[in-house]
Amino acid sequence: MLKRPPDFLAEVSFLAHEQGGRLAQPLQGYRPDIHYDEDPPGQAWMVWPRFLATDGVELPDGTVIPPKCEANFYIVDDEMRQEVHLGRLRRGTHFNIVEGRRVVASCIVKQLLSLRTNAA
């Protein structure tokens, strides 16, 4: 993963397959993109999660990700951190994890971590 602290922490709820979600749960190391509610269809941002166990420690690579959990999120593109994410992210912001145009998880920001520090 990126060699810096995570930008923010969010609660993640994967959709059931019957709701249009994935057929199988992904594994740690999964690199989907995110989509904000107000974005146009098809817009996605490279903001990658690292999923956490219930004790707050990152799951080891290759571990099945629970359907409901928390994740540290890392904004991949430094320029987009400034131009897009810094103005949008705050506690309570809703966004989705997407695979292409398909929404596979619903997320809510719980805490800003190093978002502003990483932007400097």
ABEGO torsion letter per residue (X at the ends): XBBBBBABBBBBBBBBAAAGBBABBBBBGBBBBBBBAABBBGBBBBBBBBBBBAAGBBBBBGBBBBABBBBBBBBABAAAAAAAAAAABBBGBBBBBBBEABBABBBBBABBBAAAAAAX
